[in-house]
Amino acid sequence: MILLKNMVTNKLNILFLIIIPVSFFYGFYLSEDSSGGGQIDYNHILNNYELIFKNKFSEIDWGLYESSRFPLMYFFFKTYLPFKIEFLKINIFVVSILSSIILYFALKQKFFFLKEQRNFFFYILSSYILLLSPYFRTSAYWLLEENFGFLFIISASFFLYCSFNKNSKFIYFYIFLTIFFSYIAFYSSQNLYYFVIANFVLFIREFGFTSKKTLFVIFLNIILFSPLIIFHKFFLTTLTSAISVGRFSIDLFNIVDIGCIIFIYIIPIYFLFIKHNENFLKKIKKNLIKYLIFILLFILFFFQYQTETTGGGALQKFLLFIFDDSFQFKIIYLFSSSLSYLFILEVLKKEKIFFVFIFCNLFLYIFIENIYQEYFDPSLLLFCFLYFNKIEFLSNIKIKILNVYLILFLTGANVYYIYLQ
């Protein structure tokens, strides 16, 4: 019986091992747009490539630059690529594949540091979370900017855990690479700044406040952040005003959209990542009154919420498709968002580092006009895989459950944008 079970498990592992990367390559062949925005953003990104590749830096008219991200990626690619669309597309696709490969090694390094053993299938199926993300896939196929930042964030995490090896002679070099790659990601996609903060927090937690390594960490952060201060006129006036001034406005109702977007990911995080000391139903029964009060107050506080014509995320689109913009939609949507924050609070009790992700994103996105699913996919799951240290992946079955969950989400996204939009 055990032998039969092992055979079935191995066949499932191999099936996942083959199907997921094949689907990723096939998506490239089909020019899949599972986020719904790839074809729209493609022309803006192409305009940026042409602007930067065909002009010297001093001759660039930043009023023609069409992105909310700093242009480091374009200058990086300009060092080794000609301005040919085919080469640029293949380059971004290769960057995306490399991100998944490096994630495999980063997770191996992390679990080596945690002194926990995992097998090959755990690492490879975990690295597939990127290949199953609708937004990572769309970025890989449509020349978008996000995956360049993810490549360096994942690389930084690999060296982060290398630097925690107390027997290594290269700790200071690993610290340098961790922080350097983090800032490359930040200057490529500034919304990834919470990864820089998370790395800083983990360094302090590991080395203490008074060690020489901590002083080195602080020194490097000051040096690498200083260009933003030294060239503030370019970054914060010339460039920022040209690309994003119209997108900023304070909107507390974004908290509702953020909660509903996170809801899709916090469910598997809570049930698959976290070790629980008591039965879930018992926990609900014990805290039912407290939970109900929180949900009621949340709904009352945000009851004036109105849907926007753009953004909102996958759950909003799904509920609008079923209920239209009705009273039932509003109640279910607000309830889902409040439930999401309850799960977030439970996860925070186990993984304090998650506070960095939640606080930084809330702080950033209440100032943005519209909230999109891509702001949290795949960055939320990636953050959990890289920084959570109390996860309960004791068997490959939980990785497979997560992969199936993400496959269903990806399938739903494609069905929506192909047939229902």
SEZAVEX-996850 format. One record per residue (C-alpha): residue number from 1; z, y, x. Coordinates in steps of 0.02 Angstrom, whole numbers. Layout:
BEGIN
    i      zz      yy      xx
  NUM       Z       Y       X
...
***
This chain:
BEGIN
    i      zz      yy      xx
    1       0       0       0
    2      44     120     141
    3    -118      75     230
    4    -218     112      72
    5    -129     278      51
    6    -168     326     231
    7    -351     281     207
    8    -364     391      51
    9    -275     534     141
   10    -392     523     290
   11    -545     522     178
   12    -481     676      86
   13    -447     763     252
   14    -623     727     313
   15    -696     783     146
   16    -607     951     159
   17    -651     961     343
   18    -837     951     304
   19    -859    1033     134
   20    -772    1199     169
   21    -869    1251     326
   22   -1032    1186     248
   23   -1000    1298      97
   24    -968    1444     215
   25   -1135    1418     303
   26   -1223    1390     137
   27   -1149    1553      72
   28   -1228    1641     221
   29   -1396    1562     179
   30   -1381    1619      -3
   31   -1313    1793      42
   32   -1166    1756     -72
   33   -1076    1907    -143
   34    -917    1834    -215
   35    -823    2000    -205
   36    -954    2092    -307
   37    -962    2237    -185
   38   -1060    2167     -39
   39   -1231    2227     -94
   40   -1160    2398    -140
   41   -1070    2424      27
   42   -1214    2351     129
   43   -1319    2510     118
   44   -1171    2618     171
   45   -1135    2507     321
   46   -1318    2500     369
   47   -1321    2689     365
   48   -1172    2692     485
   49   -1256    2572     606
   50   -1412    2679     608
   51   -1312    2839     629
   52   -1212    2774     778
   53   -1340    2663     863
   54   -1478    2794     862
   55   -1375    2943     919
   56   -1267    2991    1065
   57   -1084    3017    1020
   58   -1097    3206    1041
   59   -1249    3212     926
   60   -1176    3113     780
   61   -1163    3208     615
   62   -1000    3135     546
   63   -1038    3210     377
   64   -1166    3069     359
   65   -1039    2932     402
   66   -1005    2826     247
   67    -845    2726     271
   68    -657    2744     250
   69    -630    2657     418
   70    -637    2726     593
   71    -801    2682     682
   72    -735    2582     831
   73    -826    2424     774
   74    -996    2508     780
   75    -971    2575     956
   76    -906    2404    1012
   77   -1062    2314     947
   78   -1174    2451    1018
   79   -1123    2397    1194
   80   -1216    2231    1180
   81   -1327    2233    1024
   82   -1494    2316     985
   83   -1517    2398     816
   84   -1596    2249     729
   85   -1530    2195     560
   86   -1551    2010     597
   87   -1447    2021     756
   88   -1314    2125     671
   89   -1298    2002     526
   90   -1285    1852     642
   91   -1159    1946     750
   92   -1041    1981     603
   93   -1060    1800     545
   94   -1013    1737     719
   95    -864    1857     725
   96    -806    1782     559
   97    -821    1603     622
   98    -728    1651     781
   99    -588    1723     675
  100    -560    1555     592
  101    -568    1462     758
  102    -443    1579     841
  103    -329    1563     689
  104    -324    1375     723
  105    -259    1406     900
  106    -142    1546     846
  107     -58    1429     722
  108     -42    1294     856
  109      40    1420     971
  110     156    1479     833
  111     218    1304     788
  112     237    1264     973
  113     355    1414     982
  114     447    1355     825
  115     463    1182     905
  116     385    1100     754
  117     248     970     761
  118      94     974     651
  119     -63     870     660
  120    -245     920     682
  121    -283     923     495
  122    -139    1042     460
  123    -206    1170     584
  124    -389    1154     537
  125    -359    1159     348
  126    -241    1308     372
  127    -376    1401     469
  128    -494    1373     322
  129    -400    1500     216
  130    -519    1629     289
  131    -675    1529     247
  132    -617    1515      65
  133    -581    1699      40
  134    -713    1783     -71
  135    -689    1946      22
  136    -692    1873     197
  137    -851    1779     151
  138    -935    1933      78
  139    -892    2032     234
  140    -965    1893     341
  141   -1129    1892     245
  142   -1157    2077     209
  143   -1120    2163     376
  144    -953    2233     316
  145    -815    2294     431
  146    -657    2198     382
  147    -682    2038     481
  148    -693    2130     646
  149    -514    2189     620
  150    -456    2015     570
  151    -530    1942     730
  152    -418    2052     837
  153    -264    2037     727
  154    -272    1848     740
  155    -303    1859     927
  156    -151    1972     942
  157     -42    1844     851
  158     -96    1708     973
  159     -33    1811    1119
  160     120    1864    1020
  161     185    1686    1019
  162     129    1659    1199
  163     241    1806    1248
  164     392    1719    1169
  165     380    1578    1297
  166     527    1622    1410
  167     464    1508    1549
  168     297    1594    1564
  169     257    1704    1714
  170     136    1807    1611
  171     250    1872    1474
  172     213    2056    1509
  173      26    2020    1511
  174      39    1930    1344
  175     139    2074    1271
  176       4    2194    1329
  177    -135    2089    1250
  178     -38    2073    1087
  179     -15    2260    1068
  180    -187    2305    1136
  181    -278    2189    1015
  182    -168    2251     872
  183    -223    2429     905
  184    -406    2379     919
  185    -386    2308     743
  186    -295    2466     687
  187    -428    2583     756
  188    -560    2475     673
  189    -475    2461     504
  190    -325    2575     488
  191    -260    2486     332
  192    -208    2343     449
  193     -72    2453     524
  194      64    2342     451
  195      14    2204     573
  196      52    2326     716
  197     223    2360     638
  198     257    2174     608
  199     219    2133     790
  200     336    2274     845
  201     475    2208     731
  202     454    2030     796
  203     460    2089     976
  204     623    2183     943
  205     696    2032     852
  206     649    1915     995
  207     693    2024    1146
  208     833    2134    1077
  209     845    2324    1081
  210     895    2349    1263
  211     787    2228    1363
  212     652    2283    1485
  213     523    2192    1380
  214     570    2298    1228
  215     552    2458    1330
  216     381    2396    1385
  217     334    2363    1202
  218     388    2539    1152
  219     295    2616    1300
  220     133    2525    1255
  221     145    2575    1073
  222     167    2758    1122
  223      18    2751    1241
  224     -98    2662    1119
  225     -48    2768     970
  226     -68    2930    1068
  227    -259    2945    1044
  228    -226    2972     859
  229    -114    3120     906
  230    -218    3187    1051
  231    -380    3181     953
  232    -300    3221     786
  233    -428    3356     751
  234    -569    3229     760
  235    -476    3087     672
  236    -383    3184     540
  237    -500    3331     509
  238    -680    3300     559
  239    -691    3113     524
  240    -562    3088     387
  241    -621    3234     282
  242    -799    3169     292
  243    -761    2992     237
  244    -610    2982     125
  245    -541    3147      62
  246    -601    3112    -115
  247    -514    2943    -121
  248    -334    3004    -101
  249    -221    3046    -247
  250     -42    2999    -288
  251     -40    2871    -428
  252     118    2770    -464
  253      21    2664    -588
  254     -62    2584    -436
  255     101    2487    -420
  256      47    2390    -575
  257    -123    2345    -502
  258     -45    2298    -335
  259      76    2181    -422
  260     -62    2095    -521
  261    -172    2075    -368
  262     -28    2001    -268
  263      15    1888    -416
  264    -133    1775    -373
  265     -63    1743    -198
  266     124    1754    -225
  267     123    1600    -338
  268      63    1478    -202
  269     167    1571     -72
  270     326    1546    -173
  271     297    1364    -217
  272     212    1303     -57
  273     280    1411      84
  274     463    1429      42
  275     604    1303      53
  276     705    1307    -109
  277     888    1260    -123
  278     885    1232    -310
  279     767    1178    -449
  280     649    1315    -509
  281     693    1291    -694
  282     879    1295    -655
  283     854    1456    -560
  284     765    1535    -708
  285     901    1477    -829
  286    1038    1546    -718
  287     955    1717    -697
  288     861    1729    -863
  289     949    1885    -929
  290     928    1977    -765
  291     743    1932    -757
  292     711    1984    -937
  293     795    2153    -911
  294     689    2185    -757
  295     528    2137    -848
  296     570    2244    -999
  297     613    2397    -894
  298     454    2374    -792
  299     345    2367    -949
  300     429    2519   -1025
  301     415    2622    -866
  302     230    2584    -842
  303     182    2575   -1025
  304      64    2725   -1010
  305     -43    2626    -887
  306    -231    2646    -917
  307    -368    2537    -842
  308    -493    2616    -724
  309    -680    2587    -726
  310    -674    2519    -548
  311    -549    2417    -449
  312    -399    2328    -525
  313    -426    2156    -453
  314    -472    1983    -515
  315    -330    1958    -639
  316    -371    2122    -726
  317    -554    2073    -742
  318    -505    1902    -810
  319    -386    1974    -941
  320    -509    2111    -991
  321    -643    1978   -1016
  322    -528    1885   -1138
  323    -437    2028   -1226
  324    -542    2184   -1191
  325    -441    2342   -1162
  326    -317    2305   -1302
  327    -129    2309   -1331
  328    -120    2122   -1294
  329    -208    2152   -1127
  330     -85    2289   -1078
  331      70    2186   -1119
  332       7    2030   -1028
  333     -52    2133    -880
  334     112    2227    -862
  335     209    2065    -885
  336     106    1980    -748
  337     136    2125    -629
  338     324    2126    -661
  339     329    1938    -636
  340     238    1960    -471
  341     374    2079    -408
  342     509    1954    -459
  343     423    1822    -352
  344     405    1949    -211
  345     593    1981    -215
  346     626    1794    -206
  347     510    1775     -57
  348     592    1924      29
  349     760    1834      21
  350     687    1697     131
  351     565    1794     239
  352     626    1968     283
  353     467    2006     382
  354     373    2005     216
  355     456    2173     181
  356     341    2251     312
  357     187    2193     217
  358     251    2243      44
  359     324    2413      92
  360     175    2466     200
  361      48    2419      66
  362     145    2503     -74
  363     166    2659      33
  364     -20    2663      76
  365     -99    2618     -90
  366      -3    2733    -207
  367    -106    2869    -123
  368    -274    2784    -153
  369    -379    2822    -305
  370    -429    2642    -343
  371    -353    2476    -290
  372    -465    2328    -249
  373    -431    2143    -227
  374    -505    2149     -53
  375    -359    2255       7
  376    -249    2098      -3
  377    -373    1956      21
  378    -361    1871     143
  379    -236    1984     231
  380     -86    1931     125
  381    -105    1745     157
  382    -150    1780     338
  383      10    1880     360
  384     113    1736     287
  385      32    1604     396
  386      54    1707     553
  387     229    1776     528
  388     329    1667     409
  389     442    1547     503
  390     528    1456     360
  391     375    1379     280
  392     390    1204     212
  393     221    1129     255
  394     299     962     295
  395     145     867     238
  396     -41     899     231
  397     -38     880      43
  398      24    1060      22
  399    -116    1127     130
  400    -240    1032      21
  401    -160    1101    -137
  402    -179    1277     -67
  403    -359    1243     -19
  404    -398    1177    -193
  405    -316    1331    -268
  406    -422    1445    -158
  407    -580    1346    -198
  408    -548    1372    -384
  409    -521    1558    -355
  410    -681    1569    -252
  411    -778    1473    -384
  412    -711    1587    -521
  413    -761    1742    -421
  414    -939    1678    -399
  415    -955    1628    -582
  416    -894    1800    -636
  417   -1012    1900    -527
  418   -1163    1787    -557
  419   -1149    1754    -743
  420   -1016    1861    -827
  421   -1017    2034    -749
***
